[in-house]
Amino acid sequence: MLLMRAIITKTAGLKAVVEAEVCQRYSGSWSGICFSSSNCNTQCIEREHAKYGGCHSDDNGLACFCYFDC
């Protein structure tokens, strides 16, 4: 019982880090093939208020995808 109390006391001070799940979707403001992940990232953040963005392959080549909290 004493050992259990010590463990609970020890772990009570630790913070749990929980990351939100991120969902991917095509950029709604990007047009054409995505050649620059940096530009895609900037556009996703500034125009679509996403967490980040990047160029990734799809059935048509490279597209700009934005990532949001689900």
PyMOL Python script that loads the backbone (N, CA, C, O; Angstrom):
from pymol import cmd

cmd.read_pdbstr("""\
ATOM      1  N   MET A   1       0.830  -1.191   0.000  1.00  0.00           N
ATOM      2  CA  MET A   1       0.000   0.000   0.000  1.00  0.00           C
ATOM      3  C   MET A   1       0.874   1.254   0.000  1.00  0.00           C
ATOM      4  O   MET A   1       0.594   2.217  -0.714  1.00  0.00           O
ATOM      5  N   LEU A   2       1.922   1.229   0.800  1.00  0.00           N
ATOM      6  CA  LEU A   2       2.823   2.371   0.858  1.00  0.00           C
ATOM      7  C   LEU A   2       3.531   2.574  -0.478  1.00  0.00           C
ATOM      8  O   LEU A   2       3.700   3.707  -0.928  1.00  0.00           O
ATOM      9  N   LEU A   3       3.945   1.475  -1.112  1.00  0.00           N
ATOM     10  CA  LEU A   3       4.598   1.557  -2.417  1.00  0.00           C
ATOM     11  C   LEU A   3       3.641   2.136  -3.456  1.00  0.00           C
ATOM     12  O   LEU A   3       4.044   2.944  -4.293  1.00  0.00           O
ATOM     13  N   MET A   4       2.396   1.729  -3.404  1.00  0.00           N
ATOM     14  CA  MET A   4       1.404   2.221  -4.347  1.00  0.00           C
ATOM     15  C   MET A   4       1.179   3.718  -4.167  1.00  0.00           C
ATOM     16  O   MET A   4       1.048   4.450  -5.148  1.00  0.00           O
ATOM     17  N   ARG A   5       1.134   4.170  -2.937  1.00  0.00           N
ATOM     18  CA  ARG A   5       0.967   5.593  -2.654  1.00  0.00           C
ATOM     19  C   ARG A   5       2.166   6.385  -3.177  1.00  0.00           C
ATOM     20  O   ARG A   5       1.997   7.486  -3.702  1.00  0.00           O
ATOM     21  N   ALA A   6       3.363   5.839  -3.039  1.00  0.00           N
ATOM     22  CA  ALA A   6       4.568   6.507  -3.529  1.00  0.00           C
ATOM     23  C   ALA A   6       4.537   6.619  -5.052  1.00  0.00           C
ATOM     24  O   ALA A   6       4.926   7.647  -5.607  1.00  0.00           O
ATOM     25  N   ILE A   7       4.081   5.579  -5.721  1.00  0.00           N
ATOM     26  CA  ILE A   7       4.000   5.607  -7.183  1.00  0.00           C
ATOM     27  C   ILE A   7       2.968   6.628  -7.643  1.00  0.00           C
ATOM     28  O   ILE A   7       3.218   7.387  -8.580  1.00  0.00           O
ATOM     29  N   ILE A   8       1.814   6.651  -6.993  1.00  0.00           N
ATOM     30  CA  ILE A   8       0.773   7.611  -7.354  1.00  0.00           C
ATOM     31  C   ILE A   8       1.255   9.033  -7.124  1.00  0.00           C
ATOM     32  O   ILE A   8       1.031   9.905  -7.964  1.00  0.00           O
ATOM     33  N   THR A   9       1.910   9.276  -6.006  1.00  0.00           N
ATOM     34  CA  THR A   9       2.437  10.599  -5.701  1.00  0.00           C
ATOM     35  C   THR A   9       3.490  11.004  -6.724  1.00  0.00           C
ATOM     36  O   THR A   9       3.511  12.149  -7.174  1.00  0.00           O
ATOM     37  N   LYS A  10       4.353  10.081  -7.090  1.00  0.00           N
ATOM     38  CA  LYS A  10       5.425  10.354  -8.049  1.00  0.00           C
ATOM     39  C   LYS A  10       4.853  10.683  -9.428  1.00  0.00           C
ATOM     40  O   LYS A  10       5.310  11.627 -10.071  1.00  0.00           O
ATOM     41  N   THR A  11       3.863   9.919  -9.890  1.00  0.00           N
ATOM     42  CA  THR A  11       3.322  10.125 -11.230  1.00  0.00           C
ATOM     43  C   THR A  11       2.307  11.254 -11.299  1.00  0.00           C
ATOM     44  O   THR A  11       2.005  11.732 -12.392  1.00  0.00           O
ATOM     45  N   ALA A  12       1.782  11.689 -10.185  1.00  0.00           N
ATOM     46  CA  ALA A  12       0.787  12.758 -10.186  1.00  0.00           C
ATOM     47  C   ALA A  12       1.387  14.068 -10.681  1.00  0.00           C
ATOM     48  O   ALA A  12       0.672  14.905 -11.233  1.00  0.00           O
ATOM     49  N   GLY A  13       2.685  14.253 -10.492  1.00  0.00           N
ATOM     50  CA  GLY A  13       3.337  15.477 -10.924  1.00  0.00           C
ATOM     51  C   GLY A  13       3.684  15.501 -12.401  1.00  0.00           C
ATOM     52  O   GLY A  13       4.051  16.556 -12.920  1.00  0.00           O
ATOM     53  N   LEU A  14       3.583  14.386 -13.091  1.00  0.00           N
ATOM     54  CA  LEU A  14       3.913  14.330 -14.510  1.00  0.00           C
ATOM     55  C   LEU A  14       2.750  14.843 -15.342  1.00  0.00           C
ATOM     56  O   LEU A  14       1.589  14.565 -15.044  1.00  0.00           O
ATOM     57  N   LYS A  15       3.071  15.591 -16.384  1.00  0.00           N
ATOM     58  CA  LYS A  15       2.037  16.087 -17.281  1.00  0.00           C
ATOM     59  C   LYS A  15       1.889  15.121 -18.449  1.00  0.00           C
ATOM     60  O   LYS A  15       2.878  14.662 -19.019  1.00  0.00           O
ATOM     61  N   ALA A  16       0.679  14.828 -18.787  1.00  0.00           N
ATOM     62  CA  ALA A  16       0.419  13.971 -19.942  1.00  0.00           C
ATOM     63  C   ALA A  16       0.367  14.850 -21.187  1.00  0.00           C
ATOM     64  O   ALA A  16      -0.345  15.854 -21.223  1.00  0.00           O
ATOM     65  N   VAL A  17       1.118  14.468 -22.192  1.00  0.00           N
ATOM     66  CA  VAL A  17       1.122  15.198 -23.453  1.00  0.00           C
ATOM     67  C   VAL A  17       0.184  14.472 -24.406  1.00  0.00           C
ATOM     68  O   VAL A  17       0.402  13.313 -24.762  1.00  0.00           O
ATOM     69  N   VAL A  18      -0.847  15.170 -24.803  1.00  0.00           N
ATOM     70  CA  VAL A  18      -1.826  14.590 -25.715  1.00  0.00           C
ATOM     71  C   VAL A  18      -1.870  15.459 -26.962  1.00  0.00           C
ATOM     72  O   VAL A  18      -2.138  16.658 -26.888  1.00  0.00           O
ATOM     73  N   GLU A  19      -1.605  14.846 -28.099  1.00  0.00           N
ATOM     74  CA  GLU A  19      -1.652  15.581 -29.350  1.00  0.00           C
ATOM     75  C   GLU A  19      -2.974  15.298 -30.045  1.00  0.00           C
ATOM     76  O   GLU A  19      -3.459  14.166 -30.064  1.00  0.00           O
ATOM     77  N   ALA A  20      -3.543  16.348 -30.611  1.00  0.00           N
ATOM     78  CA  ALA A  20      -4.790  16.185 -31.347  1.00  0.00           C
ATOM     79  C   ALA A  20      -4.522  15.433 -32.642  1.00  0.00           C
ATOM     80  O   ALA A  20      -3.458  15.568 -33.246  1.00  0.00           O
ATOM     81  N   GLU A  21      -5.487  14.653 -33.052  1.00  0.00           N
ATOM     82  CA  GLU A  21      -5.366  13.937 -34.315  1.00  0.00           C
ATOM     83  C   GLU A  21      -5.448  14.960 -35.447  1.00  0.00           C
ATOM     84  O   GLU A  21      -6.227  15.911 -35.380  1.00  0.00           O
ATOM     85  N   VAL A  22      -4.643  14.758 -36.480  1.00  0.00           N
ATOM     86  CA  VAL A  22      -4.598  15.684 -37.605  1.00  0.00           C
ATOM     87  C   VAL A  22      -5.252  15.026 -38.817  1.00  0.00           C
ATOM     88  O   VAL A  22      -4.958  13.879 -39.152  1.00  0.00           O
ATOM     89  N   CYS A  23      -6.146  15.775 -39.469  1.00  0.00           N
ATOM     90  CA  CYS A  23      -6.832  15.283 -40.667  1.00  0.00           C
ATOM     91  C   CYS A  23      -6.308  16.007 -41.901  1.00  0.00           C
ATOM     92  O   CYS A  23      -6.044  17.209 -41.864  1.00  0.00           O
ATOM     93  N   GLN A  24      -6.164  15.271 -42.979  1.00  0.00           N
ATOM     94  CA  GLN A  24      -5.635  15.795 -44.239  1.00  0.00           C
ATOM     95  C   GLN A  24      -6.773  16.018 -45.222  1.00  0.00           C
ATOM     96  O   GLN A  24      -7.693  15.205 -45.320  1.00  0.00           O
ATOM     97  N   ARG A  25      -6.700  17.137 -45.955  1.00  0.00           N
ATOM     98  CA  ARG A  25      -7.639  17.336 -47.060  1.00  0.00           C
ATOM     99  C   ARG A  25      -6.985  18.213 -48.120  1.00  0.00           C
ATOM    100  O   ARG A  25      -6.050  18.963 -47.840  1.00  0.00           O
ATOM    101  N   TYR A  26      -7.496  18.101 -49.338  1.00  0.00           N
ATOM    102  CA  TYR A  26      -6.972  18.923 -50.420  1.00  0.00           C
ATOM    103  C   TYR A  26      -7.150  20.391 -50.076  1.00  0.00           C
ATOM    104  O   TYR A  26      -8.147  20.783 -49.469  1.00  0.00           O
ATOM    105  N   SER A  27      -6.175  21.199 -50.469  1.00  0.00           N
ATOM    106  CA  SER A  27      -6.295  22.634 -50.286  1.00  0.00           C
ATOM    107  C   SER A  27      -7.444  23.152 -51.135  1.00  0.00           C
ATOM    108  O   SER A  27      -7.591  22.770 -52.295  1.00  0.00           O
ATOM    109  N   GLY A  28      -8.245  24.010 -50.560  1.00  0.00           N
ATOM    110  CA  GLY A  28      -9.345  24.619 -51.295  1.00  0.00           C
ATOM    111  C   GLY A  28      -8.929  25.861 -52.050  1.00  0.00           C
ATOM    112  O   GLY A  28      -9.680  26.352 -52.893  1.00  0.00           O
ATOM    113  N   SER A  29      -7.739  26.380 -51.762  1.00  0.00           N
ATOM    114  CA  SER A  29      -7.301  27.623 -52.396  1.00  0.00           C
ATOM    115  C   SER A  29      -6.140  27.427 -53.372  1.00  0.00           C
ATOM    116  O   SER A  29      -5.756  28.369 -54.064  1.00  0.00           O
ATOM    117  N   TRP A  30      -5.584  26.232 -53.438  1.00  0.00           N
ATOM    118  CA  TRP A  30      -4.447  25.944 -54.327  1.00  0.00           C
ATOM    119  C   TRP A  30      -4.978  25.466 -55.666  1.00  0.00           C
ATOM    120  O   TRP A  30      -5.935  24.693 -55.715  1.00  0.00           O
ATOM    121  N   SER A  31      -4.363  25.919 -56.754  1.00  0.00           N
ATOM    122  CA  SER A  31      -4.751  25.414 -58.073  1.00  0.00           C
ATOM    123  C   SER A  31      -3.502  24.942 -58.803  1.00  0.00           C
ATOM    124  O   SER A  31      -2.446  25.566 -58.711  1.00  0.00           O
ATOM    125  N   GLY A  32      -3.628  23.856 -59.516  1.00  0.00           N
ATOM    126  CA  GLY A  32      -2.511  23.329 -60.288  1.00  0.00           C
ATOM    127  C   GLY A  32      -1.653  22.359 -59.502  1.00  0.00           C
ATOM    128  O   GLY A  32      -1.959  21.982 -58.370  1.00  0.00           O
ATOM    129  N   ILE A  33      -0.554  21.967 -60.157  1.00  0.00           N
ATOM    130  CA  ILE A  33       0.381  21.021 -59.555  1.00  0.00           C
ATOM    131  C   ILE A  33       1.161  21.711 -58.442  1.00  0.00           C
ATOM    132  O   ILE A  33       1.498  22.889 -58.551  1.00  0.00           O
ATOM    133  N   CYS A  34       1.439  20.991 -57.398  1.00  0.00           N
ATOM    134  CA  CYS A  34       2.159  21.532 -56.242  1.00  0.00           C
ATOM    135  C   CYS A  34       3.642  21.168 -56.350  1.00  0.00           C
ATOM    136  O   CYS A  34       4.016  20.002 -56.217  1.00  0.00           O
ATOM    137  N   PHE A  35       4.473  22.173 -56.592  1.00  0.00           N
ATOM    138  CA  PHE A  35       5.915  21.955 -56.705  1.00  0.00           C
ATOM    139  C   PHE A  35       6.678  22.410 -55.465  1.00  0.00           C
ATOM    140  O   PHE A  35       7.830  22.024 -55.270  1.00  0.00           O
ATOM    141  N   SER A  36       6.044  23.227 -54.625  1.00  0.00           N
ATOM    142  CA  SER A  36       6.730  23.795 -53.467  1.00  0.00           C
ATOM    143  C   SER A  36       5.932  23.546 -52.189  1.00  0.00           C
ATOM    144  O   SER A  36       4.893  24.167 -51.963  1.00  0.00           O
ATOM    145  N   SER A  37       6.429  22.631 -51.358  1.00  0.00           N
ATOM    146  CA  SER A  37       5.763  22.373 -50.078  1.00  0.00           C
ATOM    147  C   SER A  37       5.790  23.603 -49.189  1.00  0.00           C
ATOM    148  O   SER A  37       4.874  23.821 -48.395  1.00  0.00           O
ATOM    149  N   SER A  38       6.835  24.404 -49.319  1.00  0.00           N
ATOM    150  CA  SER A  38       6.936  25.623 -48.520  1.00  0.00           C
ATOM    151  C   SER A  38       5.811  26.596 -48.876  1.00  0.00           C
ATOM    152  O   SER A  38       5.171  27.160 -47.988  1.00  0.00           O
ATOM    153  N   ASN A  39       5.571  26.791 -50.170  1.00  0.00           N
ATOM    154  CA  ASN A  39       4.485  27.682 -50.598  1.00  0.00           C
ATOM    155  C   ASN A  39       3.122  27.106 -50.224  1.00  0.00           C
ATOM    156  O   ASN A  39       2.229  27.839 -49.799  1.00  0.00           O
ATOM    157  N   CYS A  40       2.967  25.808 -50.380  1.00  0.00           N
ATOM    158  CA  CYS A  40       1.721  25.136 -49.994  1.00  0.00           C
ATOM    159  C   CYS A  40       1.477  25.318 -48.498  1.00  0.00           C
ATOM    160  O   CYS A  40       0.363  25.632 -48.078  1.00  0.00           O
ATOM    161  N   ASN A  41       2.511  25.123 -47.705  1.00  0.00           N
ATOM    162  CA  ASN A  41       2.409  25.281 -46.254  1.00  0.00           C
ATOM    163  C   ASN A  41       1.951  26.692 -45.894  1.00  0.00           C
ATOM    164  O   ASN A  41       1.035  26.872 -45.091  1.00  0.00           O
ATOM    165  N   THR A  42       2.596  27.688 -46.495  1.00  0.00           N
ATOM    166  CA  THR A  42       2.249  29.082 -46.219  1.00  0.00           C
ATOM    167  C   THR A  42       0.801  29.367 -46.597  1.00  0.00           C
ATOM    168  O   THR A  42       0.068  29.999 -45.837  1.00  0.00           O
ATOM    169  N   GLN A  43       0.394  28.900 -47.769  1.00  0.00           N
ATOM    170  CA  GLN A  43      -0.971  29.145 -48.225  1.00  0.00           C
ATOM    171  C   GLN A  43      -1.989  28.450 -47.329  1.00  0.00           C
ATOM    172  O   GLN A  43      -3.025  29.030 -47.005  1.00  0.00           O
ATOM    173  N   CYS A  44      -1.708  27.223 -46.930  1.00  0.00           N
ATOM    174  CA  CYS A  44      -2.627  26.502 -46.040  1.00  0.00           C
ATOM    175  C   CYS A  44      -2.800  27.236 -44.712  1.00  0.00           C
ATOM    176  O   CYS A  44      -3.912  27.356 -44.198  1.00  0.00           O
ATOM    177  N   ILE A  45      -1.707  27.717 -44.174  1.00  0.00           N
ATOM    178  CA  ILE A  45      -1.757  28.408 -42.883  1.00  0.00           C
ATOM    179  C   ILE A  45      -2.456  29.756 -43.011  1.00  0.00           C
ATOM    180  O   ILE A  45      -3.350  30.069 -42.225  1.00  0.00           O
ATOM    181  N   GLU A  46      -2.055  30.556 -43.996  1.00  0.00           N
ATOM    182  CA  GLU A  46      -2.564  31.923 -44.110  1.00  0.00           C
ATOM    183  C   GLU A  46      -3.979  32.009 -44.679  1.00  0.00           C
ATOM    184  O   GLU A  46      -4.775  32.823 -44.212  1.00  0.00           O
ATOM    185  N   ARG A  47      -4.303  31.195 -45.666  1.00  0.00           N
ATOM    186  CA  ARG A  47      -5.608  31.311 -46.323  1.00  0.00           C
ATOM    187  C   ARG A  47      -6.659  30.355 -45.777  1.00  0.00           C
ATOM    188  O   ARG A  47      -7.853  30.653 -45.810  1.00  0.00           O
ATOM    189  N   GLU A  48      -6.215  29.205 -45.274  1.00  0.00           N
ATOM    190  CA  GLU A  48      -7.186  28.199 -44.843  1.00  0.00           C
ATOM    191  C   GLU A  48      -7.132  27.925 -43.341  1.00  0.00           C
ATOM    192  O   GLU A  48      -7.877  27.093 -42.824  1.00  0.00           O
ATOM    193  N   HIS A  49      -6.241  28.634 -42.649  1.00  0.00           N
ATOM    194  CA  HIS A  49      -6.098  28.514 -41.195  1.00  0.00           C
ATOM    195  C   HIS A  49      -5.811  27.080 -40.754  1.00  0.00           C
ATOM    196  O   HIS A  49      -6.296  26.623 -39.720  1.00  0.00           O
ATOM    197  N   ALA A  50      -5.012  26.382 -41.560  1.00  0.00           N
ATOM    198  CA  ALA A  50      -4.599  25.016 -41.243  1.00  0.00           C
ATOM    199  C   ALA A  50      -3.407  25.052 -40.301  1.00  0.00           C
ATOM    200  O   ALA A  50      -2.789  26.098 -40.105  1.00  0.00           O
ATOM    201  N   LYS A  51      -3.092  23.902 -39.719  1.00  0.00           N
ATOM    202  CA  LYS A  51      -1.896  23.788 -38.880  1.00  0.00           C
ATOM    203  C   LYS A  51      -0.646  23.843 -39.742  1.00  0.00           C
ATOM    204  O   LYS A  51       0.335  24.496 -39.386  1.00  0.00           O
ATOM    205  N   TYR A  52      -0.685  23.144 -40.892  1.00  0.00           N
ATOM    206  CA  TYR A  52       0.426  23.137 -41.846  1.00  0.00           C
ATOM    207  C   TYR A  52      -0.058  22.534 -43.150  1.00  0.00           C
ATOM    208  O   TYR A  52      -1.191  22.061 -43.241  1.00  0.00           O
ATOM    209  N   GLY A  53       0.793  22.551 -44.152  1.00  0.00           N
ATOM    210  CA  GLY A  53       0.443  21.979 -45.449  1.00  0.00           C
ATOM    211  C   GLY A  53       1.677  21.449 -46.140  1.00  0.00           C
ATOM    212  O   GLY A  53       2.801  21.708 -45.712  1.00  0.00           O
ATOM    213  N   GLY A  54       1.465  20.706 -47.210  1.00  0.00           N
ATOM    214  CA  GLY A  54       2.589  20.163 -47.958  1.00  0.00           C
ATOM    215  C   GLY A  54       2.138  19.524 -49.257  1.00  0.00           C
ATOM    216  O   GLY A  54       0.972  19.160 -49.412  1.00  0.00           O
ATOM    217  N   CYS A  55       3.077  19.390 -50.196  1.00  0.00           N
ATOM    218  CA  CYS A  55       2.821  18.740 -51.477  1.00  0.00           C
ATOM    219  C   CYS A  55       2.960  17.232 -51.312  1.00  0.00           C
ATOM    220  O   CYS A  55       3.946  16.744 -50.760  1.00  0.00           O
ATOM    221  N   HIS A  56       1.965  16.506 -51.795  1.00  0.00           N
ATOM    222  CA  HIS A  56       1.996  15.044 -51.748  1.00  0.00           C
ATOM    223  C   HIS A  56       1.386  14.500 -53.029  1.00  0.00           C
ATOM    224  O   HIS A  56       0.567  15.159 -53.671  1.00  0.00           O
ATOM    225  N   SER A  57       1.790  13.302 -53.388  1.00  0.00           N
ATOM    226  CA  SER A  57       1.282  12.714 -54.625  1.00  0.00           C
ATOM    227  C   SER A  57      -0.156  12.236 -54.460  1.00  0.00           C
ATOM    228  O   SER A  57      -0.570  11.775 -53.396  1.00  0.00           O
ATOM    229  N   ASP A  58      -0.894  12.365 -55.550  1.00  0.00           N
ATOM    230  CA  ASP A  58      -2.232  11.798 -55.642  1.00  0.00           C
ATOM    231  C   ASP A  58      -2.353  11.171 -57.030  1.00  0.00           C
ATOM    232  O   ASP A  58      -1.339  10.992 -57.705  1.00  0.00           O
ATOM    233  N   ASP A  59      -3.537  10.840 -57.465  1.00  0.00           N
ATOM    234  CA  ASP A  59      -3.728  10.184 -58.760  1.00  0.00           C
ATOM    235  C   ASP A  59      -3.337  11.060 -59.951  1.00  0.00           C
ATOM    236  O   ASP A  59      -3.081  10.543 -61.039  1.00  0.00           O
ATOM    237  N   ASN A  60      -3.291  12.372 -59.757  1.00  0.00           N
ATOM    238  CA  ASN A  60      -2.993  13.303 -60.849  1.00  0.00           C
ATOM    239  C   ASN A  60      -1.586  13.878 -60.804  1.00  0.00           C
ATOM    240  O   ASN A  60      -1.240  14.694 -61.659  1.00  0.00           O
ATOM    241  N   GLY A  61      -0.778  13.493 -59.858  1.00  0.00           N
ATOM    242  CA  GLY A  61       0.574  14.043 -59.716  1.00  0.00           C
ATOM    243  C   GLY A  61       0.796  14.513 -58.291  1.00  0.00           C
ATOM    244  O   GLY A  61       0.634  13.750 -57.338  1.00  0.00           O
ATOM    245  N   LEU A  62       1.170  15.777 -58.157  1.00  0.00           N
ATOM    246  CA  LEU A  62       1.391  16.359 -56.835  1.00  0.00           C
ATOM    247  C   LEU A  62       0.318  17.394 -56.534  1.00  0.00           C
ATOM    248  O   LEU A  62       0.018  18.252 -57.365  1.00  0.00           O
ATOM    249  N   ALA A  63      -0.251  17.308 -55.355  1.00  0.00           N
ATOM    250  CA  ALA A  63      -1.299  18.236 -54.934  1.00  0.00           C
ATOM    251  C   ALA A  63      -0.926  18.840 -53.584  1.00  0.00           C
ATOM    252  O   ALA A  63      -0.150  18.265 -52.821  1.00  0.00           O
ATOM    253  N   CYS A  64      -1.489  19.996 -53.310  1.00  0.00           N
ATOM    254  CA  CYS A  64      -1.282  20.663 -52.024  1.00  0.00           C
ATOM    255  C   CYS A  64      -2.342  20.157 -51.046  1.00  0.00           C
ATOM    256  O   CYS A  64      -3.542  20.268 -51.298  1.00  0.00           O
ATOM    257  N   PHE A  65      -1.881  19.608 -49.942  1.00  0.00           N
ATOM    258  CA  PHE A  65      -2.772  19.129 -48.892  1.00  0.00           C
ATOM    259  C   PHE A  65      -2.584  19.990 -47.653  1.00  0.00           C
ATOM    260  O   PHE A  65      -1.462  20.352 -47.299  1.00  0.00           O
ATOM    261  N   CYS A  66      -3.690  20.314 -47.000  1.00  0.00           N
ATOM    262  CA  CYS A  66      -3.656  21.058 -45.747  1.00  0.00           C
ATOM    263  C   CYS A  66      -4.047  20.116 -44.613  1.00  0.00           C
ATOM    264  O   CYS A  66      -4.819  19.176 -44.804  1.00  0.00           O
ATOM    265  N   TYR A  67      -3.504  20.383 -43.437  1.00  0.00           N
ATOM    266  CA  TYR A  67      -3.722  19.529 -42.271  1.00  0.00           C
ATOM    267  C   TYR A  67      -4.357  20.340 -41.150  1.00  0.00           C
ATOM    268  O   TYR A  67      -3.868  21.401 -40.762  1.00  0.00           O
ATOM    269  N   PHE A  68      -5.455  19.807 -40.649  1.00  0.00           N
ATOM    270  CA  PHE A  68      -6.252  20.468 -39.615  1.00  0.00           C
ATOM    271  C   PHE A  68      -6.445  19.529 -38.433  1.00  0.00           C
ATOM    272  O   PHE A  68      -6.333  18.312 -38.576  1.00  0.00           O
ATOM    273  N   ASP A  69      -6.735  20.098 -37.259  1.00  0.00           N
ATOM    274  CA  ASP A  69      -7.161  19.266 -36.135  1.00  0.00           C
ATOM    275  C   ASP A  69      -8.491  18.637 -36.515  1.00  0.00           C
ATOM    276  O   ASP A  69      -9.372  19.305 -37.055  1.00  0.00           O
ATOM    277  N   CYS A  70      -8.630  17.360 -36.233  1.00  0.00           N
ATOM    278  CA  CYS A  70      -9.893  16.666 -36.556  1.00  0.00           C
ATOM    279  C   CYS A  70     -10.996  17.066 -35.596  1.00  0.00           C
ATOM    280  O   CYS A  70     -12.123  16.584 -35.715  1.00  0.00           O
TER     281      CYS A  70
END
""", "prot")
cmd.dss("prot")
cmd.show_as("cartoon", "prot")
cmd.util.cbc("prot")
cmd.orient("prot")
